[in-house]
Amino acid sequence: MAFVDTPHVRELHAQYQEAGVEIVQKLTKQAWGGTDFIVRDPDGNAVAFVG
């Protein structure tokens, strides 16, 4: 799994939803303070976007 830090995680999540990207973990506020979501790329790899 790859992790990508982004300051606009909520906006990116909305864009991916609109585009029909496979989201395997919905936008989640984590106990450690960050917010993240996970998508699956066309090759089946998981990519987490963290803000």
mmCIF file as Biopython writes it, N, C-alpha, C and O atoms, coordinates in Angstrom:
data_model
#
loop_
_atom_site.group_PDB
_atom_site.id
_atom_site.type_symbol
_atom_site.label_atom_id
_atom_site.label_alt_id
_atom_site.label_comp_id
_atom_site.label_asym_id
_atom_site.label_entity_id
_atom_site.label_seq_id
_atom_site.pdbx_PDB_ins_code
_atom_site.Cartn_x
_atom_site.Cartn_y
_atom_site.Cartn_z
_atom_site.occupancy
_atom_site.B_iso_or_equiv
_atom_site.auth_seq_id
_atom_site.auth_asym_id
_atom_site.pdbx_PDB_model_num
ATOM 1   N N  . MET A ? 1  ? 0.848   -1.173 0.000   1.0 0.0 1  A 1 
ATOM 2   C CA . MET A ? 1  ? 0.000   0.000  0.000   1.0 0.0 1  A 1 
ATOM 3   C C  . MET A ? 1  ? 0.890   1.231  0.000   1.0 0.0 1  A 1 
ATOM 4   O O  . MET A ? 1  ? 1.899   1.298  0.701   1.0 0.0 1  A 1 
ATOM 5   N N  . ALA A ? 2  ? 0.490   2.189  -0.797  1.0 0.0 2  A 1 
ATOM 6   C CA . ALA A ? 2  ? 1.189   3.473  -0.824  1.0 0.0 2  A 1 
ATOM 7   C C  . ALA A ? 2  ? 0.363   4.487  -0.034  1.0 0.0 2  A 1 
ATOM 8   O O  . ALA A ? 2  ? -0.867  4.429  -0.027  1.0 0.0 2  A 1 
ATOM 9   N N  . PHE A ? 3  ? 1.044   5.405  0.624   1.0 0.0 3  A 1 
ATOM 10  C CA . PHE A ? 3  ? 0.394   6.472  1.376   1.0 0.0 3  A 1 
ATOM 11  C C  . PHE A ? 3  ? 0.775   7.809  0.741   1.0 0.0 3  A 1 
ATOM 12  O O  . PHE A ? 3  ? 1.949   8.067  0.473   1.0 0.0 3  A 1 
ATOM 13  N N  . VAL A ? 4  ? -0.230  8.658  0.503   1.0 0.0 4  A 1 
ATOM 14  C CA . VAL A ? 4  ? -0.005  9.959  -0.105  1.0 0.0 4  A 1 
ATOM 15  C C  . VAL A ? 4  ? -0.582  11.020 0.823   1.0 0.0 4  A 1 
ATOM 16  O O  . VAL A ? 4  ? -1.774  11.007 1.127   1.0 0.0 4  A 1 
ATOM 17  N N  . ASP A ? 5  ? 0.267   11.935 1.269   1.0 0.0 5  A 1 
ATOM 18  C CA . ASP A ? 5  ? -0.158  13.031 2.140   1.0 0.0 5  A 1 
ATOM 19  C C  . ASP A ? 5  ? -0.709  14.158 1.275   1.0 0.0 5  A 1 
ATOM 20  O O  . ASP A ? 5  ? -0.071  14.578 0.309   1.0 0.0 5  A 1 
ATOM 21  N N  . THR A ? 6  ? -1.896  14.646 1.625   1.0 0.0 6  A 1 
ATOM 22  C CA . THR A ? 6  ? -2.508  15.730 0.870   1.0 0.0 6  A 1 
ATOM 23  C C  . THR A ? 6  ? -3.245  16.678 1.810   1.0 0.0 6  A 1 
ATOM 24  O O  . THR A ? 6  ? -3.933  16.218 2.722   1.0 0.0 6  A 1 
ATOM 25  N N  . PRO A ? 7  ? -3.119  17.979 1.614   1.0 0.0 7  A 1 
ATOM 26  C CA . PRO A ? 7  ? -3.821  18.926 2.484   1.0 0.0 7  A 1 
ATOM 27  C C  . PRO A ? 7  ? -5.316  19.025 2.155   1.0 0.0 7  A 1 
ATOM 28  O O  . PRO A ? 7  ? -6.078  19.627 2.911   1.0 0.0 7  A 1 
ATOM 29  N N  . HIS A ? 8  ? -5.731  18.440 1.039   1.0 0.0 8  A 1 
ATOM 30  C CA . HIS A ? 8  ? -7.122  18.565 0.596   1.0 0.0 8  A 1 
ATOM 31  C C  . HIS A ? 8  ? -7.786  17.191 0.490   1.0 0.0 8  A 1 
ATOM 32  O O  . HIS A ? 8  ? -8.402  16.869 -0.526  1.0 0.0 8  A 1 
ATOM 33  N N  . VAL A ? 9  ? -7.657  16.394 1.535   1.0 0.0 9  A 1 
ATOM 34  C CA . VAL A ? 9  ? -8.127  15.009 1.489   1.0 0.0 9  A 1 
ATOM 35  C C  . VAL A ? 9  ? -9.640  14.917 1.280   1.0 0.0 9  A 1 
ATOM 36  O O  . VAL A ? 9  ? -10.099 14.025 0.566   1.0 0.0 9  A 1 
ATOM 37  N N  . ARG A ? 10 ? -10.412 15.796 1.871   1.0 0.0 10 A 1 
ATOM 38  C CA . ARG A ? 10 ? -11.877 15.746 1.725   1.0 0.0 10 A 1 
ATOM 39  C C  . ARG A ? 10 ? -12.308 16.073 0.287   1.0 0.0 10 A 1 
ATOM 40  O O  . ARG A ? 10 ? -13.192 15.418 -0.265  1.0 0.0 10 A 1 
ATOM 41  N N  . GLU A ? 11 ? -11.687 17.071 -0.301  1.0 0.0 11 A 1 
ATOM 42  C CA . GLU A ? 11 ? -12.011 17.439 -1.671  1.0 0.0 11 A 1 
ATOM 43  C C  . GLU A ? 11 ? -11.613 16.327 -2.647  1.0 0.0 11 A 1 
ATOM 44  O O  . GLU A ? 11 ? -12.346 16.027 -3.589  1.0 0.0 11 A 1 
ATOM 45  N N  . LEU A ? 12 ? -10.454 15.725 -2.413  1.0 0.0 12 A 1 
ATOM 46  C CA . LEU A ? 12 ? -9.994  14.631 -3.268  1.0 0.0 12 A 1 
ATOM 47  C C  . LEU A ? 12 ? -10.947 13.443 -3.171  1.0 0.0 12 A 1 
ATOM 48  O O  . LEU A ? 12 ? -11.272 12.822 -4.183  1.0 0.0 12 A 1 
ATOM 49  N N  . HIS A ? 13 ? -11.388 13.130 -1.973  1.0 0.0 13 A 1 
ATOM 50  C CA . HIS A ? 13 ? -12.343 12.043 -1.773  1.0 0.0 13 A 1 
ATOM 51  C C  . HIS A ? 13 ? -13.617 12.297 -2.581  1.0 0.0 13 A 1 
ATOM 52  O O  . HIS A ? 13 ? -14.117 11.394 -3.251  1.0 0.0 13 A 1 
ATOM 53  N N  . ALA A ? 14 ? -14.139 13.517 -2.520  1.0 0.0 14 A 1 
ATOM 54  C CA . ALA A ? 14 ? -15.351 13.870 -3.266  1.0 0.0 14 A 1 
ATOM 55  C C  . ALA A ? 14 ? -15.134 13.720 -4.774  1.0 0.0 14 A 1 
ATOM 56  O O  . ALA A ? 14 ? -16.008 13.220 -5.482  1.0 0.0 14 A 1 
ATOM 57  N N  . GLN A ? 15 ? -13.984 14.149 -5.256  1.0 0.0 15 A 1 
ATOM 58  C CA . GLN A ? 15 ? -13.679 14.034 -6.688  1.0 0.0 15 A 1 
ATOM 59  C C  . GLN A ? 15 ? -13.606 12.572 -7.118  1.0 0.0 15 A 1 
ATOM 60  O O  . GLN A ? 15 ? -14.113 12.205 -8.178  1.0 0.0 15 A 1 
ATOM 61  N N  . TYR A ? 16 ? -12.977 11.742 -6.294  1.0 0.0 16 A 1 
ATOM 62  C CA . TYR A ? 16 ? -12.863 10.317 -6.622  1.0 0.0 16 A 1 
ATOM 63  C C  . TYR A ? 16 ? -14.230 9.641  -6.607  1.0 0.0 16 A 1 
ATOM 64  O O  . TYR A ? 16 ? -14.507 8.788  -7.450  1.0 0.0 16 A 1 
ATOM 65  N N  . GLN A ? 17 ? -15.087 10.012 -5.657  1.0 0.0 17 A 1 
ATOM 66  C CA . GLN A ? 17 ? -16.441 9.459  -5.626  1.0 0.0 17 A 1 
ATOM 67  C C  . GLN A ? 17 ? -17.189 9.811  -6.910  1.0 0.0 17 A 1 
ATOM 68  O O  . GLN A ? 17 ? -17.807 8.945  -7.529  1.0 0.0 17 A 1 
ATOM 69  N N  . GLU A ? 18 ? -17.134 11.066 -7.303  1.0 0.0 18 A 1 
ATOM 70  C CA . GLU A ? 18 ? -17.817 11.520 -8.523  1.0 0.0 18 A 1 
ATOM 71  C C  . GLU A ? 18 ? -17.302 10.796 -9.762  1.0 0.0 18 A 1 
ATOM 72  O O  . GLU A ? 18 ? -18.060 10.525 -10.693 1.0 0.0 18 A 1 
ATOM 73  N N  . ALA A ? 19 ? -15.997 10.483 -9.767  1.0 0.0 19 A 1 
ATOM 74  C CA . ALA A ? 19 ? -15.383 9.825  -10.919 1.0 0.0 19 A 1 
ATOM 75  C C  . ALA A ? 19 ? -15.615 8.314  -10.940 1.0 0.0 19 A 1 
ATOM 76  O O  . ALA A ? 19 ? -15.277 7.649  -11.919 1.0 0.0 19 A 1 
ATOM 77  N N  . GLY A ? 20 ? -16.189 7.769  -9.863  1.0 0.0 20 A 1 
ATOM 78  C CA . GLY A ? 20 ? -16.460 6.336  -9.820  1.0 0.0 20 A 1 
ATOM 79  C C  . GLY A ? 20 ? -15.275 5.474  -9.458  1.0 0.0 20 A 1 
ATOM 80  O O  . GLY A ? 20 ? -15.263 4.277  -9.748  1.0 0.0 20 A 1 
ATOM 81  N N  . VAL A ? 21 ? -14.269 6.072  -8.824  1.0 0.0 21 A 1 
ATOM 82  C CA . VAL A ? 21 ? -13.097 5.316  -8.380  1.0 0.0 21 A 1 
ATOM 83  C C  . VAL A ? 21 ? -13.519 4.347  -7.277  1.0 0.0 21 A 1 
ATOM 84  O O  . VAL A ? 21 ? -14.339 4.693  -6.426  1.0 0.0 21 A 1 
ATOM 85  N N  . GLU A ? 22 ? -12.958 3.131  -7.290  1.0 0.0 22 A 1 
ATOM 86  C CA . GLU A ? 22 ? -13.278 2.151  -6.244  1.0 0.0 22 A 1 
ATOM 87  C C  . GLU A ? 22 ? -12.669 2.595  -4.919  1.0 0.0 22 A 1 
ATOM 88  O O  . GLU A ? 22 ? -11.448 2.606  -4.763  1.0 0.0 22 A 1 
ATOM 89  N N  . ILE A ? 23 ? -13.514 2.956  -3.978  1.0 0.0 23 A 1 
ATOM 90  C CA . ILE A ? 23 ? -13.069 3.374  -2.643  1.0 0.0 23 A 1 
ATOM 91  C C  . ILE A ? 23 ? -13.270 2.197  -1.702  1.0 0.0 23 A 1 
ATOM 92  O O  . ILE A ? 23 ? -14.396 1.744  -1.497  1.0 0.0 23 A 1 
ATOM 93  N N  . VAL A ? 24 ? -12.169 1.700  -1.128  1.0 0.0 24 A 1 
ATOM 94  C CA . VAL A ? 24 ? -12.247 0.518  -0.270  1.0 0.0 24 A 1 
ATOM 95  C C  . VAL A ? 24 ? -12.317 0.877  1.211   1.0 0.0 24 A 1 
ATOM 96  O O  . VAL A ? 24 ? -12.657 0.032  2.038   1.0 0.0 24 A 1 
ATOM 97  N N  . GLN A ? 25 ? -12.003 2.107  1.544   1.0 0.0 25 A 1 
ATOM 98  C CA . GLN A ? 25 ? -12.231 2.613  2.904   1.0 0.0 25 A 1 
ATOM 99  C C  . GLN A ? 25 ? -12.760 4.026  2.768   1.0 0.0 25 A 1 
ATOM 100 O O  . GLN A ? 25 ? -12.103 4.892  2.189   1.0 0.0 25 A 1 
ATOM 101 N N  . LYS A ? 26 ? -13.944 4.256  3.301   1.0 0.0 26 A 1 
ATOM 102 C CA . LYS A ? 26 ? -14.543 5.583  3.208   1.0 0.0 26 A 1 
ATOM 103 C C  . LYS A ? 26 ? -13.704 6.597  3.983   1.0 0.0 26 A 1 
ATOM 104 O O  . LYS A ? 26 ? -12.828 6.222  4.763   1.0 0.0 26 A 1 
ATOM 105 N N  . LEU A ? 27 ? -13.972 7.858  3.768   1.0 0.0 27 A 1 
ATOM 106 C CA . LEU A ? 27 ? -13.292 8.942  4.464   1.0 0.0 27 A 1 
ATOM 107 C C  . LEU A ? 27 ? -13.490 8.749  5.966   1.0 0.0 27 A 1 
ATOM 108 O O  . LEU A ? 27 ? -14.620 8.689  6.449   1.0 0.0 27 A 1 
ATOM 109 N N  . THR A ? 28 ? -12.386 8.654  6.695   1.0 0.0 28 A 1 
ATOM 110 C CA . THR A ? 28 ? -12.440 8.304  8.108   1.0 0.0 28 A 1 
ATOM 111 C C  . THR A ? 28 ? -11.544 9.226  8.927   1.0 0.0 28 A 1 
ATOM 112 O O  . THR A ? 28 ? -10.385 9.447  8.576   1.0 0.0 28 A 1 
ATOM 113 N N  . LYS A ? 29 ? -12.082 9.762  10.016  1.0 0.0 29 A 1 
ATOM 114 C CA . LYS A ? 29 ? -11.286 10.534 10.978  1.0 0.0 29 A 1 
ATOM 115 C C  . LYS A ? 29 ? -10.650 9.521  11.915  1.0 0.0 29 A 1 
ATOM 116 O O  . LYS A ? 29 ? -11.352 8.804  12.627  1.0 0.0 29 A 1 
ATOM 117 N N  . GLN A ? 30 ? -9.331  9.459  11.916  1.0 0.0 30 A 1 
ATOM 118 C CA . GLN A ? 30 ? -8.606  8.474  12.709  1.0 0.0 30 A 1 
ATOM 119 C C  . GLN A ? 30 ? -8.334  8.971  14.126  1.0 0.0 30 A 1 
ATOM 120 O O  . GLN A ? 30 ? -8.305  10.178 14.369  1.0 0.0 30 A 1 
ATOM 121 N N  . ALA A ? 31 ? -8.134  8.043  15.060  1.0 0.0 31 A 1 
ATOM 122 C CA . ALA A ? 31 ? -7.862  8.376  16.459  1.0 0.0 31 A 1 
ATOM 123 C C  . ALA A ? 31 ? -6.580  9.193  16.615  1.0 0.0 31 A 1 
ATOM 124 O O  . ALA A ? 31 ? -6.449  9.964  17.566  1.0 0.0 31 A 1 
ATOM 125 N N  . TRP A ? 32 ? -5.634  9.028  15.689  1.0 0.0 32 A 1 
ATOM 126 C CA . TRP A ? 32 ? -4.361  9.747  15.787  1.0 0.0 32 A 1 
ATOM 127 C C  . TRP A ? 32 ? -4.468  11.172 15.251  1.0 0.0 32 A 1 
ATOM 128 O O  . TRP A ? 32 ? -3.488  11.917 15.261  1.0 0.0 32 A 1 
ATOM 129 N N  . GLY A ? 33 ? -5.683  11.559 14.771  1.0 0.0 33 A 1 
ATOM 130 C CA . GLY A ? 33 ? -5.906  12.945 14.377  1.0 0.0 33 A 1 
ATOM 131 C C  . GLY A ? 33 ? -5.997  13.212 12.897  1.0 0.0 33 A 1 
ATOM 132 O O  . GLY A ? 33 ? -6.483  14.270 12.497  1.0 0.0 33 A 1 
ATOM 133 N N  . GLY A ? 34 ? -5.550  12.296 12.075  1.0 0.0 34 A 1 
ATOM 134 C CA . GLY A ? 34 ? -5.618  12.490 10.627  1.0 0.0 34 A 1 
ATOM 135 C C  . GLY A ? 34 ? -6.933  12.002 10.054  1.0 0.0 34 A 1 
ATOM 136 O O  . GLY A ? 34 ? -7.703  11.318 10.728  1.0 0.0 34 A 1 
ATOM 137 N N  . THR A ? 35 ? -7.179  12.355 8.814   1.0 0.0 35 A 1 
ATOM 138 C CA . THR A ? 35 ? -8.336  11.868 8.070   1.0 0.0 35 A 1 
ATOM 139 C C  . THR A ? 35 ? -7.807  11.195 6.816   1.0 0.0 35 A 1 
ATOM 140 O O  . THR A ? 35 ? -6.926  11.727 6.141   1.0 0.0 35 A 1 
ATOM 141 N N  . ASP A ? 36 ? -8.351  10.014 6.505   1.0 0.0 36 A 1 
ATOM 142 C CA . ASP A ? 36 ? -7.844  9.295  5.346   1.0 0.0 36 A 1 
ATOM 143 C C  . ASP A ? 36 ? -8.940  8.507  4.647   1.0 0.0 36 A 1 
ATOM 144 O O  . ASP A ? 36 ? -10.031 8.316  5.183   1.0 0.0 36 A 1 
ATOM 145 N N  . PHE A ? 37 ? -8.624  8.054  3.433   1.0 0.0 37 A 1 
ATOM 146 C CA . PHE A ? 37 ? -9.453  7.105  2.705   1.0 0.0 37 A 1 
ATOM 147 C C  . PHE A ? 37 ? -8.532  6.289  1.812   1.0 0.0 37 A 1 
ATOM 148 O O  . PHE A ? 37 ? -7.409  6.695  1.512   1.0 0.0 37 A 1 
ATOM 149 N N  . ILE A ? 38 ? -9.029  5.128  1.394   1.0 0.0 38 A 1 
ATOM 150 C CA . ILE A ? 38 ? -8.212  4.213  0.600   1.0 0.0 38 A 1 
ATOM 151 C C  . ILE A ? 38 ? -8.959  3.864  -0.677  1.0 0.0 38 A 1 
ATOM 152 O O  . ILE A ? 38 ? -10.154 3.571  -0.656  1.0 0.0 38 A 1 
ATOM 153 N N  . VAL A ? 39 ? -8.232  3.902  -1.793  1.0 0.0 39 A 1 
ATOM 154 C CA . VAL A ? 39 ? -8.780  3.514  -3.089  1.0 0.0 39 A 1 
ATOM 155 C C  . VAL A ? 39 ? -8.000  2.322  -3.632  1.0 0.0 39 A 1 
ATOM 156 O O  . VAL A ? 39 ? -6.928  1.980  -3.134  1.0 0.0 39 A 1 
ATOM 157 N N  . ARG A ? 40 ? -8.563  1.703  -4.659  1.0 0.0 40 A 1 
ATOM 158 C CA . ARG A ? 40 ? -7.876  0.622  -5.355  1.0 0.0 40 A 1 
ATOM 159 C C  . ARG A ? 40 ? -7.578  1.100  -6.758  1.0 0.0 40 A 1 
ATOM 160 O O  . ARG A ? 40 ? -8.473  1.575  -7.457  1.0 0.0 40 A 1 
ATOM 161 N N  . ASP A ? 41 ? -6.314  0.978  -7.185  1.0 0.0 41 A 1 
ATOM 162 C CA . ASP A ? 41 ? -5.946  1.417  -8.538  1.0 0.0 41 A 1 
ATOM 163 C C  . ASP A ? 41 ? -6.305  0.313  -9.556  1.0 0.0 41 A 1 
ATOM 164 O O  . ASP A ? 41 ? -6.694  -0.785 -9.159  1.0 0.0 41 A 1 
ATOM 165 N N  . PRO A ? 42 ? -6.179  0.596  -10.843 1.0 0.0 42 A 1 
ATOM 166 C CA . PRO A ? 42 ? -6.571  -0.388 -11.867 1.0 0.0 42 A 1 
ATOM 167 C C  . PRO A ? 42 ? -5.817  -1.719 -11.779 1.0 0.0 42 A 1 
ATOM 168 O O  . PRO A ? 42 ? -6.314  -2.737 -12.260 1.0 0.0 42 A 1 
ATOM 169 N N  . ASP A ? 43 ? -4.622  -1.725 -11.170 1.0 0.0 43 A 1 
ATOM 170 C CA . ASP A ? 43 ? -3.858  -2.960 -11.017 1.0 0.0 43 A 1 
ATOM 171 C C  . ASP A ? 43 ? -4.168  -3.692 -9.724  1.0 0.0 43 A 1 
ATOM 172 O O  . ASP A ? 43 ? -3.581  -4.738 -9.449  1.0 0.0 43 A 1 
ATOM 173 N N  . GLY A ? 44 ? -5.098  -3.145 -8.914  1.0 0.0 44 A 1 
ATOM 174 C CA . GLY A ? 44 ? -5.493  -3.803 -7.668  1.0 0.0 44 A 1 
ATOM 175 C C  . GLY A ? 44 ? -4.715  -3.364 -6.436  1.0 0.0 44 A 1 
ATOM 176 O O  . GLY A ? 44 ? -4.919  -3.904 -5.349  1.0 0.0 44 A 1 
ATOM 177 N N  . ASN A ? 45 ? -3.828  -2.392 -6.594  1.0 0.0 45 A 1 
ATOM 178 C CA . ASN A ? 45 ? -3.048  -1.896 -5.462  1.0 0.0 45 A 1 
ATOM 179 C C  . ASN A ? 45 ? -3.866  -0.902 -4.631  1.0 0.0 45 A 1 
ATOM 180 O O  . ASN A ? 45 ? -4.655  -0.128 -5.174  1.0 0.0 45 A 1 
ATOM 181 N N  . ALA A ? 46 ? -3.669  -0.933 -3.318  1.0 0.0 46 A 1 
ATOM 182 C CA . ALA A ? 46 ? -4.341  0.010  -2.433  1.0 0.0 46 A 1 
ATOM 183 C C  . ALA A ? 46 ? -3.494  1.270  -2.305  1.0 0.0 46 A 1 
ATOM 184 O O  . ALA A ? 46 ? -2.272  1.205  -2.165  1.0 0.0 46 A 1 
ATOM 185 N N  . VAL A ? 47 ? -4.165  2.417  -2.354  1.0 0.0 47 A 1 
ATOM 186 C CA . VAL A ? 47 ? -3.499  3.711  -2.186  1.0 0.0 47 A 1 
ATOM 187 C C  . VAL A ? 47 ? -4.289  4.491  -1.150  1.0 0.0 47 A 1 
ATOM 188 O O  . VAL A ? 47 ? -5.486  4.723  -1.318  1.0 0.0 47 A 1 
ATOM 189 N N  . ALA A ? 48 ? -3.615  4.897  -0.074  1.0 0.0 48 A 1 
ATOM 190 C CA . ALA A ? 48 ? -4.253  5.666  0.992   1.0 0.0 48 A 1 
ATOM 191 C C  . ALA A ? 48 ? -3.898  7.142  0.823   1.0 0.0 48 A 1 
ATOM 192 O O  . ALA A ? 48 ? -2.737  7.500  0.626   1.0 0.0 48 A 1 
ATOM 193 N N  . PHE A ? 49 ? -4.902  7.970  0.903   1.0 0.0 49 A 1 
ATOM 194 C CA . PHE A ? 49 ? -4.717  9.426  0.875   1.0 0.0 49 A 1 
ATOM 195 C C  . PHE A ? 49 ? -4.993  9.940  2.275   1.0 0.0 49 A 1 
ATOM 196 O O  . PHE A ? 49 ? -6.057  9.694  2.843   1.0 0.0 49 A 1 
ATOM 197 N N  . VAL A ? 50 ? -4.021  10.659 2.826   1.0 0.0 50 A 1 
ATOM 198 C CA . VAL A ? 50 ? -4.063  11.078 4.229   1.0 0.0 50 A 1 
ATOM 199 C C  . VAL A ? 50 ? -3.941  12.580 4.319   1.0 0.0 50 A 1 
ATOM 200 O O  . VAL A ? 50 ? -3.117  13.196 3.643   1.0 0.0 50 A 1 
ATOM 201 N N  . GLY A ? 51 ? -4.772  13.160 5.164   1.0 0.0 51 A 1 
ATOM 202 C CA . GLY A ? 51 ? -4.716  14.606 5.365   1.0 0.0 51 A 1 
ATOM 203 C C  . GLY A ? 51 ? -4.725  14.966 6.820   1.0 0.0 51 A 1 
ATOM 204 O O  . GLY A ? 51 ? -4.682  16.147 7.165   1.0 0.0 51 A 1 
#
